[in-house]
């Protein structure tokens, strides 16, 4: 977001420099929070900074009929201990992916077969489950993309008396970068790299710039 701050400084000139270090720091924190919220709302609306819609996901082939229950240990997203997964019905979808109803998560989830840490016995209460067709009630495929990326856990902010930034943290920044610039990446460990459509997760709109200027003028009026 440094280019947005540079634009504000060009417009405001000496006015913003007339603020004390503490006043600038307070203003930058407010701007960072405002921009982060704007990014979340725009991502939720599935729109680019210019107002156009994100390119939709490609339709996947429908899953095959369910293959019964399964239980295994799978790496956790935070890098901690593997979690126990119980699916009361699963199907093979694209490549070596298992898709089914994850009981703990309470919804349809997909897991890479090659990442399974250990296969476990199916708990007694779930052994009779399965054999039915896999259903996608609500369907993850119909939900808004990047919902987790836009959460406060991954979309972070920072500010000092010189400027502010809004961006993604950790390994998530690599994933976000693939979509931000429309790069190539592997959808799974053993898959071939494929091109992803450009979906700008970060970017200032005209309304964002107007709001930042309004915040600056409000801060100056309070001095």
N, C-alpha and C positions, 0 to 999 in steps of 0.2 A: 504493500500500500504506500510505499515511499513516494511513488510518482503522484499520488493523490495529495499527499502532504505538500509536495513541491508546488503543485498547482495552487493550493490554498495560499502558500507563502508568496507566490508571485502576485496573486490577486490582492492579498491583504498587505503585502509589503512590510513597512516598518511597524504596522499595527501589532502584528503577532509578536514581533521582537520587543515590543514595549512591555509585554507581560513578564512577570518575574519567572524564575526557573520553576518555582513551585506551582504557579498558576498554569504554566505551559504543561507541566507534568499532569496536573489534574485534567486539563483539557484533552490531552492526548489519550488518557485512560478512558475518558467518556467517548471520544471518537472511536477508539478501538472496540469498545463494547457495542457501540451503535453499528459499526460496520460488520462485526461478527453476527449480530442479530439479523442484519439485512441479508448477509450471505446465507444464513440458515433459512430465512423465509423464501429467498429466491430459489435455493436448492429444493426446498419442499414443493415449490410451485413448478419445479422441473424446467426452469427457464435460464437461458444464457443472459449475460449482462445487457445485450442489445434487445432483449425482450422476446427473442425467438425461442421455440421449444427445444428441449434436449432431444436429440435423435433417440427414438424408442429402441428398446432392446430388440434383438433379433428373436423371433419365435423359435422355441425349441420343439423338437419332436415330442409328441405326447408320451408319457411314461408307459411302460408295459405294466401288465397286471401285477399286483402285489405278490411278494414271495415269502410272506410270513414274518415273524418277529426275529430280531437279531439283537445282540448285545456285545459291546466292545469298548475298549478304552481309546480315546481320541485326544490328540494334543489340544490343550486349551489355547484360546486366542491370546491370553496375556503372557504366555510362556511359562506358566506354573505347572502343577501336576496335571497329568491327563485326566479328563473327566469321563465318567461312565455314561455311555449313551445306550439307551434302550429305544429301539424303533419297533412299534407294533406291526408295521408293514413297510416294506421297502421295495424299490424297483431300480433297475439299472437304467440310467438315462444316457447322457453323452459320455462316451469313453468309459473309464473305470470309476464312474460316479454313482454312489448309492443315494437315492432320494426317498425319503419316507417321513412318517410322522414321528418326530422326536418328542417322547413323552415328557421329559424334563423341560424342554423349551416350550412345549405346548403348541407346536406348529410344524409345518413341513420344513425340513432342513436337508441339505446335501452334504455328503462326506466323500472324500477321496479314499478309495479302497486302499491305495498304497500307503496312506498315512496312518492306517489303523495300527495302534501300538500293540494291542493284544485282544484276541477274541475271548469272550467270557461266556459262561453258561447263561442261558436265558432264564430269568427269574420265573418261578413256578406260575405266578399270577398272570404272566404274559405269554405262556407257552401255547395257548390255544388261539392266540391272536394271529391274524394274517390270512392269506389266501384270497382276500377281497381286492377289488380294484383300488389303486392309489387315487385318493381324491385330493384336489387342491382347493379346499374351501377357502375363499379369500385370496389364496394363491400368492406366494411371494413374488411371482412374476408380474402381478398386477399392481404391486405396491410401488411407491415412489422410490426411485434409485437414490443411493447415497444417504439414506436416512441415518445410518450409524456414523458415517463420515462427518456429517454435519452436526453431530452432537457435541456437547461441551467437552466430552472426553478427548476428542480428536481435533476439533477446530479450536485453536487456541489464539490468544492475543498477548501482546506485550507492548509496553510504552515507557518512554522516559521523557525528559524535557526537550528532546530533539526530534522525536517522531514516534510513530507507532507501527505495529505490524499485525496482520491477521493471517494465519496460515495453519497448516496441518503439522502434527507432531509425529516423531518416530517413524517407524516403517510405513505408517499410513500415508506419509507424505509422498512416498514412491508410488503407491497406488493412485493417489490423487493426481500426481503428475502425469501419469499415463493418460488419464481422462482429460486433464486440463489442456494438454497439448496434442491429443489424438495420436499417441505413440503405439508401438507394438509391444505386446506382452504375452506371456503364457497364461491361459486361464487356469491351468493346473500344472502340477510338477512335470508330468510326462507329455503334456500336450505341446504342439507346435505353437510358436509365437504367431499371434494374429493382430491385425490392426484394430484399434478401438476408435470409435467416433470421437471427435473433439467435443467435449462437454465442459465448459468453463465453470469450474466450481468456485473460483475466486475471480472477482472483477467488480469494479465500481460502475454503477449506473449513473445516469444524469441526475436522478433523484438522490442518490447517495451523495454526490458532490454538493448538491444544493443543501442537503441536510447538514453536511459538515460545515459549510459556510455559515449556515444559520447558527450552529453551535458556537462557531468562532465569534460571530457578531454578538451573540448573547453573552459570552464570556467577557468580551471587551466592554459591553454596556455595564457589567457588574463591577468593573474595576473602579 
